[in-house]
Amino acid sequence: LGKALDNPWVDVYVGHWALRNRVGNRVEGESALGEAVSLFERAHREDTLECPQSICVTQDLAACYGNIDGPGWVPERIEVCDETLARIDPTWACFQCLSCEKADALLDDGRAQDALDYLKAQADAVEARGKEVFDSFPEMQIKILLASGRAEEAMVLIEQREAEVAAAGEYEPANCTVPRRLSRAWALAQLGRDEEALQQLVPWSELTPNTWRLWATTVALLCSRDPARNTWNLGTRFNTIIEHFASVGAHRLVIELAALSLELALQRGARWVAQRQLGLARTHLAQLRQDRGASERVAGLAARIDALPEVEPLPVPATELLAWLE
């Protein structure tokens, strides 16, 4: 269509929304980096610079860096957001998207309070221009609070947002309701209210890759307090998550989720699964841009496996085991 109309803006528009799905919903990292960089460069040529989506592609690039190795790409993520924010004002919808991307980078840098303060200043700037603050701001605030162990404050925001939606009688799509419900479950789990947290967990069939991390973190905490919840079937879910993140080059996420899965495997006594997850974590460790504590974490996981009791020897050689069992 872009070629037929001789309109390069169409390429940027379609490219942006395709990447929104890939880096947003599917959480693609290295697998989408080439396209994200290419589109960013294409959007900043003279014939496309005035296209509104030339602003939006910054979000795609920053999010892609974040998926690959969030803490490792913090300076670049902040820089690219700041450069683009300088081109627009708070009346642009993109102002809020890019502000959330920068806040997410600050969170990955261990600067949770700075991220919250930044979002407050950006929200004030939006409202000062007579514009409405979108859901993305409170959602990011909830994410930051939960990541920094401030579950009670997060619950206040979650309940406030739910009350606003109910009062307005608004329809909300699943990409709003599912993350909020999972955030509530994670908050309840942090507060030790496990039964309530279980009730809030979204069925696996309704999850998408961009909600897997939140689901897995909550489930892992719930299982740590009740091993009966830690079934082999749960292990297959974690394996699905880890294999997806590995296939799309989301390297730090592989390490993070493999660590959770490994702990669950050890709890189940599944040594082989734990060793496999450790191998995956080691593979992706070498592909991080910055270590930022990842090596120490992986070494700790290896030590956990090394500390396991020795495996009982087989009664006969492995090739004769089936006949022996019969």
C-alpha positions in Angstrom: 0.0 0.0 0.0 2.8 2.3 0.9 4.5 1.8 -2.5 1.2 2.1 -4.4 0.4 5.4 -2.7 4.1 6.5 -2.8 3.7 7.3 0.9 6.6 6.4 3.1 4.6 7.2 6.2 2.6 4.0 5.7 5.8 2.0 6.1 6.5 3.6 9.5 2.9 3.3 10.6 2.6 -0.4 9.8 6.1 -1.1 11.0 5.4 0.5 14.4 2.2 -1.5 15.1 3.8 -4.7 14.0 6.6 -4.1 16.4 4.2 -3.2 19.2 2.9 -6.7 19.0 6.3 -8.3 18.8 8.1 -6.4 21.5 5.0 -5.6 23.6 2.7 -8.7 23.5 5.3 -11.3 22.6 8.2 -9.7 24.5 10.7 -10.3 21.7 14.2 -9.2 22.3 17.2 -10.0 20.0 14.9 -11.5 17.4 13.2 -8.1 16.8 16.3 -5.9 17.3 17.3 -5.7 13.7 13.8 -4.6 12.6 13.5 -2.2 15.5 16.8 -0.5 14.7 16.0 -0.5 11.0 12.6 1.1 11.5 14.0 3.7 13.9 16.5 4.7 11.3 13.9 4.7 8.6 11.5 6.9 10.6 14.2 9.5 11.1 14.8 10.2 7.4 13.7 13.5 5.9 10.7 12.0 4.2 9.3 10.4 7.4 10.5 12.6 10.2 7.1 14.5 10.4 5.1 11.2 10.6 3.6 10.9 14.1 4.7 7.3 14.3 8.3 8.4 13.9 7.9 9.3 17.6 6.3 6.0 18.5 9.2 3.9 17.1 11.3 5.1 19.9 9.1 3.1 22.3 9.6 0.0 20.1 13.4 0.4 20.2 13.6 1.1 24.0 11.3 -1.8 24.8 13.3 -4.1 22.6 16.5 -3.2 24.5 14.6 -3.8 27.7 13.5 -7.2 26.6 17.0 -8.3 25.7 18.7 -7.1 28.9 16.8 -4.4 30.7 19.5 -3.5 33.3 22.2 -3.9 30.7 20.7 -1.3 28.4 19.6 1.3 30.9 21.7 4.3 29.7 20.7 3.8 26.0 17.0 3.3 26.9 16.9 6.6 28.9 18.9 8.5 26.3 16.7 7.5 23.4 13.5 8.4 25.4 14.9 11.7 26.4 15.9 12.6 22.9 12.4 11.9 21.5 10.6 13.5 24.4 12.5 16.7 23.6 10.8 16.7 20.2 7.2 16.7 21.6 5.1 18.2 24.4 2.8 16.7 27.0 -0.3 17.0 24.7 1.0 14.1 22.6 -0.2 10.6 23.6 3.4 9.4 22.9 4.6 11.6 25.7 3.0 9.2 28.2 4.2 6.0 26.4 7.8 7.3 26.4 7.6 8.5 30.0 6.6 4.9 31.0 9.4 3.5 29.0 11.9 5.7 30.8 10.4 4.9 34.2 10.7 1.2 33.4 14.4 1.8 32.6 14.9 3.6 35.9 13.3 0.6 37.7 15.6 -1.8 36.0 18.5 0.4 37.2 17.3 -0.1 40.8 16.0 3.4 41.1 12.4 2.7 42.0 11.7 5.9 43.9 13.2 8.0 41.1 10.9 6.2 38.7 7.9 7.1 40.8 8.9 10.7 41.2 9.5 11.0 37.4 6.1 9.6 36.6 4.5 12.0 39.1 6.2 15.0 37.4 5.2 13.7 33.9 1.6 13.2 35.0 1.5 16.7 36.4 2.8 18.1 33.1 0.1 16.2 31.2 -2.7 17.5 33.5 -1.3 21.1 33.3 -2.0 21.0 29.6 -5.5 19.9 30.1 -5.0 16.3 29.0 -6.1 13.1 30.6 -3.5 10.8 32.2 -3.9 7.3 30.6 -4.0 3.9 32.3 -0.4 3.3 31.5 0.8 5.7 34.3 -1.0 4.0 37.2 -0.1 0.5 35.7 3.6 1.5 35.7 3.3 2.9 39.2 1.8 -0.4 40.3 4.6 -2.4 38.6 7.2 -0.3 40.3 5.6 -0.5 43.8 5.3 -4.3 43.5 8.8 -4.7 42.3 10.1 -2.8 45.3 8.0 -4.7 47.9 5.5 -2.0 48.5 2.4 -4.2 48.1 0.1 -2.3 50.3 0.6 0.9 48.3 0.1 -1.0 45.1 -3.2 -2.4 46.4 -4.4 1.1 47.0 -3.7 2.0 43.4 -5.2 -1.2 42.0 -8.5 -0.7 44.0 -8.6 3.0 43.0 -8.3 2.1 39.3 -11.0 -0.6 39.6 -13.3 1.8 41.4 -12.8 4.4 38.6 -13.6 1.9 35.9 -16.7 0.6 37.7 -18.0 4.2 38.3 -17.5 5.1 34.7 -19.1 1.9 33.4 -16.3 1.6 30.9 -15.5 -1.5 28.9 -11.9 -2.7 29.4 -10.1 -5.1 27.1 -8.2 -8.1 28.4 -4.9 -6.3 28.0 -6.0 -4.0 30.8 -7.9 -6.4 33.1 -5.5 -9.4 33.0 -2.4 -7.5 34.1 -4.3 -5.7 36.8 -5.8 -8.9 38.1 -2.3 -10.5 38.1 -0.9 -7.5 39.9 -3.6 -7.9 42.5 -2.6 -11.6 42.9 1.1 -10.7 43.2 0.3 -8.0 45.8 -1.9 -10.4 47.8 0.9 -13.0 47.7 3.4 -10.5 49.0 1.1 -9.7 51.8 0.7 -13.4 52.7 -2.9 -13.6 51.7 -2.4 -16.8 49.6 -6.0 -18.0 49.2 -7.1 -14.6 47.9 -4.1 -14.5 45.6 -5.0 -17.9 44.1 -8.5 -16.7 43.4 -7.1 -13.8 41.4 -4.7 -15.8 39.3 -5.7 -15.7 35.6 -6.1 -19.2 33.9 -3.1 -20.2 31.9 -5.1 -20.2 28.6 -5.8 -16.5 29.0 -2.2 -15.4 29.5 0.1 -14.0 26.8 3.9 -13.7 26.9 3.8 -10.2 28.3 2.0 -11.4 31.4 4.0 -14.6 32.0 6.6 -13.0 34.1 4.1 -11.6 36.6 2.2 -14.9 36.7 5.4 -16.9 37.2 6.7 -14.7 40.0 3.4 -15.0 41.9 3.1 -18.7 41.4 6.7 -19.3 42.6 6.0 -17.4 45.8 2.8 -19.3 46.5 4.5 -22.6 45.9 7.3 -21.7 48.3 4.8 -21.6 51.1 2.8 -24.7 50.1 4.8 -27.4 48.1 1.5 -29.2 47.3 0.9 -26.5 44.7 4.1 -27.3 42.9 3.1 -30.0 40.4 4.9 -31.4 37.4 2.2 -29.7 35.3 3.3 -26.4 36.7 6.8 -27.3 35.6 5.7 -27.6 32.0 4.2 -24.1 32.1 7.5 -22.7 33.3 9.3 -24.7 30.5 7.0 -23.1 27.9 7.8 -19.7 29.2 11.5 -20.2 29.3 11.7 -21.7 25.9 9.8 -18.8 24.4 12.0 -16.2 26.0 15.0 -18.2 24.9 13.8 -18.4 21.3 13.2 -14.6 21.0 16.5 -13.6 22.7 15.1 -12.2 25.9 18.3 -13.2 27.7 17.9 -11.7 31.2 14.3 -12.9 31.4 15.5 -16.5 30.6 17.9 -16.3 33.5 15.3 -14.8 35.9 12.6 -17.4 34.9 15.0 -20.3 34.9 16.0 -19.4 38.4 12.4 -19.5 39.6 11.8 -22.8 37.7 15.0 -24.3 39.1 13.9 -23.6 42.6 10.5 -25.2 41.9 12.2 -28.2 40.4 14.4 -28.7 43.4 11.4 -28.5 45.6 9.8 -31.3 43.5 13.0 -33.3 43.6 13.4 -33.0 39.8 17.2 -32.9 39.6 17.3 -33.3 35.8 14.9 -30.4 35.2 17.0 -28.2 37.6 20.2 -29.1 35.7 18.5 -28.2 32.4 17.4 -24.8 33.7 20.9 -24.1 35.0 22.3 -25.0 31.6 19.9 -22.5 29.9 20.7 -19.8 32.4 24.5 -20.3 31.7 23.9 -20.1 28.0 22.1 -16.8 28.1 24.4 -15.4 30.8 27.1 -15.0 28.1 24.7 -13.0 26.0 23.9 -10.2 28.5 25.2 -6.7 27.7 26.2 -6.1 31.4 26.4 -8.7 34.2 24.7 -6.7 36.9 24.7 -9.6 39.4 23.6 -12.3 37.0 26.8 -14.4 37.3 26.5 -14.4 41.1 22.9 -15.5 40.8 23.7 -18.4 38.4 26.6 -19.5 40.6 24.3 -19.6 43.5 21.9 -21.8 41.6 24.7 -24.2 40.6 25.7 -24.4 44.2 22.2 -25.4 45.2 22.3 -28.3 42.7 25.8 -29.4 43.8 24.6 -29.6 47.4 22.0 -32.2 46.5 22.5 -35.7 47.9 24.2 -38.1 45.5 21.9 -40.0 43.2 21.5 -43.7 44.0 23.2 -45.8 41.4 21.1 -47.9 39.0 20.7 -51.6 40.0 21.9 -52.6 36.5 23.4 -50.8 33.5 21.0 -48.4 31.9 20.7 -50.5 28.7 19.4 -53.4 30.9 17.1 -51.4 33.1 13.8 -52.1 31.2 14.4 -55.8 31.3 15.2 -55.6 35.0 12.0 -53.6 35.7 9.9 -56.1 33.8 
